[in-house]
Amino acid sequence: MVSLFKIIKVGDHGEVPGPEVYWMRDFDKWYRLTFYSFLLNTEEGYVLINTGLPDDLTLRNAFLREWAKSDKCKFSFTEDEKIENALSKLGLSTGDISHVIITPVQDYTIGRIYLFKNAMFYFSRKGWFHDVVNPTPSPFLNRDVYLPKRIRNYLFEEAWNRIRLVENEEVIKGIEVRWTGCHHRSSMLVKFEYQKRRICISDSAFLMGNYEKNIPIGIAEDIYECIRAYDYMRKECNVVIPAYDPENINRFREYSLT
């Protein structure tokens, strides 16, 4: 049973070109994206979905500048948005977190994972191969950008015995994950019941418009997986939270840490 749910803003993506958000559309528009972590309290302890951005964004922002041809598209965060500082507002420390779910494996989800010394870490089994240990990763992804060396060293050395690979199952009592793909091979939907509503969090939708209008995200490794994820959410979820929508804080104010 989930007794607490909080949406925590942990950074900004700035503005991104329209086709990144809506597949093959809005070439003349830019959209804002925001990064979040999600905190739940369960019978098995505190659960955190994603850990926020790494301190050093130099390589990531250089990549984005070259890709978007603009400084509008850049990662940033404030001191208050560091997950350790956000948790302190709730009277918690990183040591109080028992479980961390990472979806997808990217610097903006895994960037502060090394702070969680007492937690079990849950990754997509399929995504672990494709996005973490695959000896021939995708040629258009720079592993040092999306999985910084400091994080790799932490996972493979200090945290190795606390890693669990999961797929389409209840990973903590009351919290299920479902592999979706769509955005990345390591992308999972997280589903749980809170206050008698089934809540789903998914990066298959960047903004609510992806889900409501059935338009795949532009940064998709398989757009048909996106459509299947939206179909699943329409059947299974009372509340759908797109992973990067700046309106999440206002739309779901009752859950937001402000």
Steps between C-alpha positions, in 0.01 A plus 500: 500500500630845406441748784687800355563624146697810406609646165839669539642735237871428459599708196423654164569404142441852373323513164518220246409492129139403431579174317677372814168508684251425222620256238547670160300808606541859615830568327446872560435469877698450819368332817620511859576175681559444871666219693342332802556242768203330665492401867273232647469358848405132520486216751852410380645846548549813295520456123651756263447496124812660346768701677550819302782655299876465553700797625710526185286576195783620276504204263121471484446868421776504239324208332162678515644826364642320199185295447242779536720781365378715788581577863127486578525123522708436812482318832504696825396474863503713815639408840145447627436256214783266596320191622684494834383855572146432382475196727619705796188719463303186587724418794676222308855426392627286215579235760129466576421377149468120486428455127590693185335430163690632198311565177645555250878470547607856425712762677188692602355196682813338639723801558491494882457128559833480684342691792267210581719269705222291658268449204429211268513608135249378240574509127324357197655164418479570128626853547794388713638311202424757232580821693756393761710194414451457126853482350370651174272787612304711257730716285288811563527481881813611687523284812707762682208743456206283606686273744791699648814312595457588868160331494630194316776459755252528788261245352761242411702530818327636811136431408536174307329279761206740533392489134185315395394450138123496456234479232119517512461420870429633846844610618401643838169419669241722332730623220513338157724564201426426137755517221385746235801577285391791279749758629791271593556127542518562875166684521243359741155616606450511877148429631363516855178575686480811712186642660291247305636609163735303275785733413738438209827683434652454157764657274307363201328840526716808546197729519134425565434576134689187394259285699178696441555549125665159446808661343829313562794685646763611250796351687362149464685180424168344392189713446272195500611420853387853593152437359477168685600675823223760455247223435611322818472819707150571373392157621694476825559849640272752667779761511773527237809706582723578199862480610616848391193724483563844662130510588525197729561724800179695437288224348573268793540764769363268767807277451761769441786596729498880485 
